[in-house]
Amino acid sequence: MVKKEGLLSFYSNKHFVYNAECNSNKPLHFAFAACREKFNWSSEISNLIMPPIGVKLLIQDRHVMMDNGIVQVTLSNPDGIVTGIRFNGIDNLLEIRNEEINRGYWDLVWNSAATGTTGIFDVIKGTSFTVIMESEEQVELSFTRAWDPSQEGKLVPLNIDKRFIMLRGSSGFYSYAIYEHLREWPGFQLGETRIAFKLRKDKFHYMAMADNRQRNMPLPDDRLPSRGQALAFPEAVLLVNPVEPELKGEVDDKYQYSCDNKDNKVHGWICTEPPVGFWQITPSNEFRSGGPFKQNLTSHVGPTTLAMFLSAHYSGEDLVPKFAAGEQWKKVFGPVFMYANSAYEGDDPLSLWEDAKSQMMMEVQSWPYSFPASEDFPKSHQRGSVSGRLLIRDRYISDDYISAQSAYVGLAPQGDVGSWQRECKNYQFWTTADENGYFLIDGIRTGDYNLNATVPGFIGDYQYDVVLTITSGCEVEMGDLVYEPPRNGPTLWEIGIPDRSAAEFYVPDPNPKYINKLFVNHPDRFRQYGLWERYSELYPDKDLVYTVGVSDYSEDWFFAQVNRKKDDNKYQGTTWQIKFNLDTVDQSGPYKLRLAIASATLSELQVRVNDPKAYPPLFSSGVIGRDNSIARHGIHGLYWLFNVDIPSSRIIEGDNIIYLTQPRSTSPFQGIMYDYIRLEGPPSPSSERET
């Protein structure tokens, strides 16, 4: 049983009932006001049920402390660095052996140059401290850093306002920040921004980020040269002499614990003695870049937990916002919730994970929060909503409309079709359609947006052709919308599943020398280290050949078209073959080859038909992608869709071969992950409908 810190047992046992009866569906500290009003509680009942201790604020010369009787948070003054979190008898959940600046902090990476993903790392220190709100119900603090021209080249040209909030009865605290670039300031690019917490390594050893992605983690000392061996890149370390002997021979790499934005809502750490958890909860993705499929880091060895808002991981420079001189910009990142929980001695500490998931759901249901004081964070009544139904029209599959079941439907700033996955300056709002294609997006900030969608099972991107203007309190009903995915003719054959991922293809077992035991017989087996090297072992001399109607893509299509390693430790580009047979050739028009790409890294895709040496190739993508998903154990990055016309003169009756060449070969991490490949015949009014 998880303890509800600081609450009387009567309140703790009844809070879910109160949520339901008050139609509140909110955490304890949100539900009380609604229940008091509905039941007309007297002050005596209110005093009985409410947590007996309000929020206290103590201001000292160099530190500020918020305390609600459940959790006590100390921040440096005026820096706004979280230096201490006292909870459940533990004086500090954060690593006390670290310098105060290296415990709990906002940071960013920036550069004044116009290109690149690297830059200057900056732990954001405030220069001014202000109490925004102070009452027994809530304390909100502000730590600001203002920019002026004398700091050009030294500090990122942003005004930054970091906020921290503690509520009565809340087992944790919130944080958000407001970044602002004024029109008259110089340009720059922002490679990354996040919140990081470094927990005590003597206490927090168990990490959890999903029901099937949790484990006892190595210690940070295990990554030192005396205990670990760095592999192909610094983040990946082979544990050769770990403190815990059972971890010997495993690989640790923070990228193995990356997660899509859509799934990245709660993660953190568990201490077993005493049973205490520390969790980072992100209730909304509106302030994250890149849409629902953008991958970000979560928790990793340290023990470290991150709230990632902006990064180039699994995307490269495309997801690095670039601000020009003369460009006005302001954005609110967060709030996110740092949640602490505890269990009774003798109870299963893993119950803390179940409780953290429940708390996450309550935070999600409470979004947008009503309590942040900044006018830059609009409340629920200041936002709008969009609803409708998305249908699919593909006459080669069905004469009827098809419900866009489980479609991802979202509002993003105006741009070209599919540009939402590269949008990184402003806000996005996404939801998932139900089995009949109905969707509701609420809590939308005012502004002008494109409505976008991507549908599992269908290639391409949908975009509504009229810009939507969201105003305060509006409810926009779209009615039925129809997406016609790219289609010229009937499907002759297909490889894979169109879902923006390469997960359905063959992922080999890892080299036994480089195993993370968590991912053995795991759905995310692609997270294992070194899988790119397995291709050369499976295909030492000749490349992959896939025969339509005989081969099985789950067994015979390697998950990534990578380079072959040669004996001299150099690399060689590869050419894959797709063999297929046609009884007749339709001369009425060109055939169409659809190539949906799940990820690309400094690679080039060349297509040839029935002549492996044809020059120039029938199609070349040019150099595409900087996702680095192969090295970082991702199964997707940014999505590409190429549509290649194949003249009917290139096709012959009988056996045909399509050659897919990736010639760029300076690194083992260059390559392509395919999402889906389809060959269509020429369009014809008399084409038979597919079954």
WOCOR-V427313 format. One record per backbone hydrogen bond with DSSP energy under -1.0 kcal/mol. CO is the residue of the C=O (numbers start at 1). NH is the residue of the N-H. E is the energy in kcal/mol with one decimal. If there is no record, write none. Layout:
CO NH E
CO NH E
This chain:
1 344 -1.3
4 7 -1.7
8 12 -2.5
9 13 -2.8
11 15 -1.1
14 18 -2.6
15 19 -2.1
16 20 -2.1
17 21 -3.2
18 22 -2.3
19 24 -2.9
20 23 -1.3
27 30 -1.5
27 31 -2.8
28 32 -1.4
31 35 -2.1
32 36 -2.8
33 37 -1.8
34 38 -2.3
35 39 -2.7
36 41 -1.3
42 46 -2.6
43 47 -2.4
44 48 -1.7
45 49 -2.4
46 50 -2.9
56 67 -2.2
58 65 -2.9
62 77 -2.6
63 60 -3.0
64 75 -3.1
65 58 -2.7
66 73 -2.8
67 56 -3.5
71 68 -1.6
72 86 -3.1
73 66 -2.8
74 83 -2.1
74 84 -1.7
75 64 -2.7
76 80 -2.6
79 126 -2.7
81 76 -2.4
84 74 -2.8
85 93 -2.5
86 72 -2.3
87 90 -2.4
90 87 -1.9
93 200 -2.2
95 98 -1.2
99 102 -2.4
103 198 -3.3
104 82 -2.8
105 196 -2.8
106 124 -2.0
107 194 -1.8
108 122 -2.7
109 191 -1.8
109 192 -1.3
110 120 -3.6
111 189 -2.8
120 110 -1.9
122 108 -1.8
128 144 -2.4
130 142 -2.7
133 140 -2.3
136 55 -2.2
137 168 -2.2
138 135 -1.8
139 166 -2.4
140 132 -2.1
140 133 -1.8
141 164 -1.9
142 130 -2.5
143 162 -2.7
144 127 -3.6
144 128 -1.5
145 160 -2.4
148 151 -2.5
149 152 -1.6
151 154 -2.5
151 155 -2.1
156 158 -2.7
159 180 -1.9
160 145 -2.6
161 178 -2.1
162 143 -2.6
163 176 -1.5
164 141 -2.8
165 174 -2.6
166 139 -2.4
167 170 -1.5
170 172 -1.4
171 340 -2.8
173 338 -3.2
174 165 -2.3
175 336 -2.2
176 163 -3.5
177 333 -2.7
178 161 -2.0
179 331 -2.3
180 159 -2.8
181 329 -2.2
182 185 -1.7
183 326 -1.0
188 323 -3.4
189 111 -2.0
192 109 -2.3
193 309 -2.0
193 310 -1.7
194 107 -2.1
195 307 -2.6
196 105 -2.3
197 305 -2.0
198 95 -2.5
200 203 -1.2
200 204 -2.5
205 217 -3.4
206 270 -2.8
207 215 -2.2
208 268 -2.3
210 213 -1.2
213 209 -1.9
215 207 -2.6
219 222 -1.3
220 223 -1.4
221 224 -1.5
224 227 -2.1
224 228 -3.0
227 240 -1.8
227 241 -2.3
229 238 -3.1
233 236 -1.6
236 231 -2.6
237 252 -2.7
238 229 -2.8
239 249 -3.3
244 247 -2.2
245 248 -2.0
247 250 -2.0
250 239 -3.0
252 237 -2.4
253 256 -2.0
254 257 -1.6
255 258 -1.3
259 296 -2.3
260 263 -1.3
260 264 -1.1
263 265 -1.5
265 282 -2.5
267 280 -3.0
268 208 -2.4
269 278 -2.4
270 205 -1.1
270 206 -1.6
271 276 -2.1
275 343 -2.0
276 271 -3.6
277 341 -1.7
278 269 -2.5
279 339 -2.5
280 267 -1.3
281 337 -2.7
285 288 -1.5
286 428 -1.5
291 294 -1.1
292 262 -2.5
294 261 -2.2
296 259 -2.1
298 306 -1.6
300 304 -2.7
303 199 -2.8
304 300 -1.9
305 197 -2.1
307 195 -1.7
309 289 -1.3
310 193 -1.9
312 315 -1.7
312 316 -3.3
316 319 -2.0
317 320 -2.0
321 190 -2.0
323 188 -1.9
324 327 -1.9
329 181 -3.2
331 179 -2.7
333 177 -2.1
336 175 -2.0
337 281 -3.1
338 173 -1.9
339 279 -2.9
341 277 -3.0
342 3 -2.2
344 347 -2.2
348 351 -2.1
349 352 -1.9
350 354 -1.2
351 355 -2.2
352 356 -2.2
353 357 -2.1
354 358 -1.8
355 359 -2.6
356 360 -2.3
357 361 -2.1
358 362 -1.8
359 363 -2.3
360 364 -2.6
361 365 -2.3
362 366 -1.0
364 367 -1.4
374 377 -1.4
379 382 -1.4
380 383 -1.6
383 473 -1.8
384 444 -2.7
385 476 -3.1
386 441 -3.4
387 478 -3.5
388 439 -2.6
389 481 -3.2
390 404 -2.1
391 483 -3.1
392 402 -2.9
394 397 -2.2
394 398 -2.4
396 690 -1.7
402 392 -3.5
403 405 -2.3
404 407 -1.8
407 433 -2.9
408 454 -1.9
409 431 -2.4
410 452 -3.5
411 429 -2.4
412 450 -2.9
416 419 -2.4
418 421 -1.3
419 422 -1.7
423 290 -2.4
429 411 -2.9
431 409 -2.3
434 437 -2.0
437 390 -2.4
438 434 -2.5
439 388 -1.9
441 386 -2.7
444 384 -2.4
447 470 -3.4
449 468 -3.0
450 412 -2.0
451 464 -2.6
452 410 -2.7
453 462 -3.1
454 408 -2.7
455 458 -2.1
462 453 -2.0
468 449 -2.8
470 447 -1.9
471 474 -2.0
474 385 -1.7
476 387 -2.5
479 389 -2.4
481 391 -2.9
483 393 -2.4
490 681 -2.5
493 679 -2.3
495 677 -2.2
497 499 -1.5
498 457 -2.9
502 505 -1.6
506 559 -2.1
511 514 -2.7
515 251 -1.4
516 519 -1.8
517 520 -1.3
519 522 -1.0
522 525 -1.2
524 527 -2.4
525 528 -1.7
530 533 -1.5
531 534 -1.2
534 538 -2.2
535 539 -2.9
544 577 -2.1
546 579 -3.1
547 550 -2.0
547 551 -3.2
552 555 -1.9
552 556 -3.5
557 506 -2.4
560 562 -1.3
561 672 -1.5
564 572 -2.2
566 569 -1.8
570 566 -3.2
572 564 -2.7
574 662 -2.8
576 660 -3.1
577 546 -3.0
578 658 -2.4
579 548 -3.0
580 656 -3.1
582 654 -4.0
591 646 -2.9
592 680 -3.1
593 644 -2.9
594 678 -2.1
595 642 -2.6
596 675 -3.2
596 676 -1.6
597 640 -2.1
598 637 -3.5
599 673 -2.6
600 627 -2.0
601 671 -1.1
603 624 -3.2
605 621 -2.0
606 661 -2.5
607 618 -1.3
607 619 -1.4
608 659 -2.9
611 614 -1.6
619 607 -2.6
624 603 -2.1
625 602 -3.7
628 632 -1.7
629 634 -2.5
635 502 -1.8
640 597 -3.2
642 595 -3.0
644 593 -3.1
646 591 -2.9
647 650 -2.2
654 582 -2.5
656 580 -2.2
657 610 -3.0
658 578 -2.4
659 608 -2.0
660 576 -3.0
661 606 -2.7
662 574 -1.4
671 601 -2.0
672 561 -3.4
673 598 -2.6
673 599 -1.6
676 596 -2.9
677 495 -2.8
678 594 -3.3
679 492 -3.4
679 493 -1.2
680 592 -2.1
684 687 -2.2
